[in-house]
């Protein structure tokens, strides 16, 4: 699905038009966090499908756990006071 296009000219303009028409595609393909996560997973798993999948599952669990916490609640805590770590 992903094809590299040269810069400039009609193809560049056509690419922008397609991105405007298919917002969900550029949001998915341009998701830098997802791209970086997948690159690290591929690097860590070295072609091992089981390692790759279990890493994805662990990452999803960590993200779910992190969503439970509001960083504003920690602002006045013992670790971070007035912008300095203690």
ChimeraX commands (.cxc) that place a marker at each C-alpha (Angstrom):
marker #1 position 0.00,0.00,0.00 radius 0.5
marker #1 position 2.81,2.38,0.81 radius 0.5
marker #1 position 4.70,3.74,-2.19 radius 0.5
marker #1 position 7.55,6.22,-2.06 radius 0.5
marker #1 position 6.96,9.21,-4.33 radius 0.5
marker #1 position 9.53,11.71,-5.63 radius 0.5
marker #1 position 9.35,15.33,-4.46 radius 0.5
marker #1 position 7.94,18.11,-6.66 radius 0.5
marker #1 position 5.85,18.28,-9.77 radius 0.5
marker #1 position 2.50,16.72,-10.53 radius 0.5
marker #1 position 3.08,13.65,-8.38 radius 0.5
marker #1 position 3.73,15.81,-5.31 radius 0.5
marker #1 position 0.52,17.76,-5.92 radius 0.5
marker #1 position -1.40,14.54,-6.57 radius 0.5
marker #1 position -0.10,13.10,-3.32 radius 0.5
marker #1 position -1.35,16.14,-1.38 radius 0.5
marker #1 position -4.75,15.83,-3.07 radius 0.5
marker #1 position -4.97,12.14,-2.16 radius 0.5
marker #1 position -3.99,12.88,1.43 radius 0.5
marker #1 position -6.72,15.51,1.63 radius 0.5
marker #1 position -9.26,13.06,0.21 radius 0.5
marker #1 position -8.24,10.12,2.39 radius 0.5
marker #1 position -7.52,11.62,5.79 radius 0.5
marker #1 position -7.60,8.25,7.59 radius 0.5
marker #1 position -4.76,6.97,5.37 radius 0.5
marker #1 position -2.33,9.79,6.07 radius 0.5
marker #1 position -3.18,9.72,9.75 radius 0.5
marker #1 position -2.33,6.01,9.86 radius 0.5
marker #1 position 0.71,6.12,7.58 radius 0.5
marker #1 position 2.02,9.31,9.17 radius 0.5
marker #1 position 1.65,8.13,12.75 radius 0.5
marker #1 position 5.22,8.62,13.91 radius 0.5
marker #1 position 4.68,6.98,17.29 radius 0.5
marker #1 position 3.29,3.83,15.70 radius 0.5
marker #1 position 6.06,3.80,13.09 radius 0.5
marker #1 position 8.74,4.16,15.76 radius 0.5
marker #1 position 7.15,1.47,17.94 radius 0.5
marker #1 position 7.03,-0.97,15.03 radius 0.5
marker #1 position 10.65,-0.20,14.10 radius 0.5
marker #1 position 11.79,-0.97,17.66 radius 0.5
marker #1 position 9.67,-4.12,17.80 radius 0.5
marker #1 position 11.20,-5.36,14.53 radius 0.5
marker #1 position 14.67,-4.56,15.84 radius 0.5
marker #1 position 14.05,-6.36,19.13 radius 0.5
marker #1 position 12.32,-9.40,17.67 radius 0.5
marker #1 position 14.80,-10.18,14.86 radius 0.5
marker #1 position 12.24,-12.02,12.69 radius 0.5
marker #1 position 10.78,-13.88,15.71 radius 0.5
marker #1 position 7.02,-13.51,15.31 radius 0.5
marker #1 position 6.26,-14.64,18.87 radius 0.5
marker #1 position 8.62,-12.07,20.38 radius 0.5
marker #1 position 7.18,-9.34,18.18 radius 0.5
marker #1 position 3.59,-10.14,19.12 radius 0.5
marker #1 position 4.26,-10.49,22.84 radius 0.5
marker #1 position 6.14,-7.17,22.77 radius 0.5
marker #1 position 3.13,-5.50,21.11 radius 0.5
marker #1 position 0.82,-6.96,23.76 radius 0.5
marker #1 position 3.10,-5.84,26.59 radius 0.5
marker #1 position 3.33,-2.34,25.10 radius 0.5
marker #1 position -0.47,-2.14,24.86 radius 0.5
marker #1 position -0.79,-3.23,28.51 radius 0.5
marker #1 position 1.75,-0.61,29.62 radius 0.5
marker #1 position -0.10,2.12,27.71 radius 0.5
marker #1 position -3.41,1.06,29.25 radius 0.5
marker #1 position -1.87,1.13,32.72 radius 0.5
marker #1 position -0.29,4.55,32.12 radius 0.5
marker #1 position -3.67,6.02,31.11 radius 0.5
marker #1 position -4.95,5.43,34.63 radius 0.5
marker #1 position -2.69,8.13,36.00 radius 0.5
marker #1 position -3.11,11.85,35.56 radius 0.5
marker #1 position 0.29,13.58,35.36 radius 0.5
marker #1 position -1.24,16.66,37.03 radius 0.5
marker #1 position -1.73,14.59,40.18 radius 0.5
marker #1 position 2.03,14.07,40.41 radius 0.5
marker #1 position 2.99,17.74,39.95 radius 0.5
marker #1 position 2.96,18.56,43.65 radius 0.5
marker #1 position 4.23,15.19,44.80 radius 0.5
marker #1 position 7.54,14.46,46.50 radius 0.5
marker #1 position 9.43,13.74,43.26 radius 0.5
marker #1 position 8.67,16.93,41.40 radius 0.5
marker #1 position 8.36,20.22,43.22 radius 0.5
marker #1 position 8.93,23.59,41.58 radius 0.5
marker #1 position 10.26,21.97,38.40 radius 0.5
marker #1 position 13.11,20.14,40.15 radius 0.5
marker #1 position 13.51,16.49,41.04 radius 0.5
marker #1 position 14.08,15.71,44.71 radius 0.5
marker link #1:1,2 radius 0.2
marker link #1:2,3 radius 0.2
marker link #1:3,4 radius 0.2
marker link #1:4,5 radius 0.2
marker link #1:5,6 radius 0.2
marker link #1:6,7 radius 0.2
marker link #1:7,8 radius 0.2
marker link #1:8,9 radius 0.2
marker link #1:9,10 radius 0.2
marker link #1:10,11 radius 0.2
marker link #1:11,12 radius 0.2
marker link #1:12,13 radius 0.2
marker link #1:13,14 radius 0.2
marker link #1:14,15 radius 0.2
marker link #1:15,16 radius 0.2
marker link #1:16,17 radius 0.2
marker link #1:17,18 radius 0.2
marker link #1:18,19 radius 0.2
marker link #1:19,20 radius 0.2
marker link #1:20,21 radius 0.2
marker link #1:21,22 radius 0.2
marker link #1:22,23 radius 0.2
marker link #1:23,24 radius 0.2
marker link #1:24,25 radius 0.2
marker link #1:25,26 radius 0.2
marker link #1:26,27 radius 0.2
marker link #1:27,28 radius 0.2
marker link #1:28,29 radius 0.2
marker link #1:29,30 radius 0.2
marker link #1:30,31 radius 0.2
marker link #1:31,32 radius 0.2
marker link #1:32,33 radius 0.2
marker link #1:33,34 radius 0.2
marker link #1:34,35 radius 0.2
marker link #1:35,36 radius 0.2
marker link #1:36,37 radius 0.2
marker link #1:37,38 radius 0.2
marker link #1:38,39 radius 0.2
marker link #1:39,40 radius 0.2
marker link #1:40,41 radius 0.2
marker link #1:41,42 radius 0.2
marker link #1:42,43 radius 0.2
marker link #1:43,44 radius 0.2
marker link #1:44,45 radius 0.2
marker link #1:45,46 radius 0.2
marker link #1:46,47 radius 0.2
marker link #1:47,48 radius 0.2
marker link #1:48,49 radius 0.2
marker link #1:49,50 radius 0.2
marker link #1:50,51 radius 0.2
marker link #1:51,52 radius 0.2
marker link #1:52,53 radius 0.2
marker link #1:53,54 radius 0.2
marker link #1:54,55 radius 0.2
marker link #1:55,56 radius 0.2
marker link #1:56,57 radius 0.2
marker link #1:57,58 radius 0.2
marker link #1:58,59 radius 0.2
marker link #1:59,60 radius 0.2
marker link #1:60,61 radius 0.2
marker link #1:61,62 radius 0.2
marker link #1:62,63 radius 0.2
marker link #1:63,64 radius 0.2
marker link #1:64,65 radius 0.2
marker link #1:65,66 radius 0.2
marker link #1:66,67 radius 0.2
marker link #1:67,68 radius 0.2
marker link #1:68,69 radius 0.2
marker link #1:69,70 radius 0.2
marker link #1:70,71 radius 0.2
marker link #1:71,72 radius 0.2
marker link #1:72,73 radius 0.2
marker link #1:73,74 radius 0.2
marker link #1:74,75 radius 0.2
marker link #1:75,76 radius 0.2
marker link #1:76,77 radius 0.2
marker link #1:77,78 radius 0.2
marker link #1:78,79 radius 0.2
marker link #1:79,80 radius 0.2
marker link #1:80,81 radius 0.2
marker link #1:81,82 radius 0.2
marker link #1:82,83 radius 0.2
marker link #1:83,84 radius 0.2
marker link #1:84,85 radius 0.2
marker link #1:85,86 radius 0.2
view
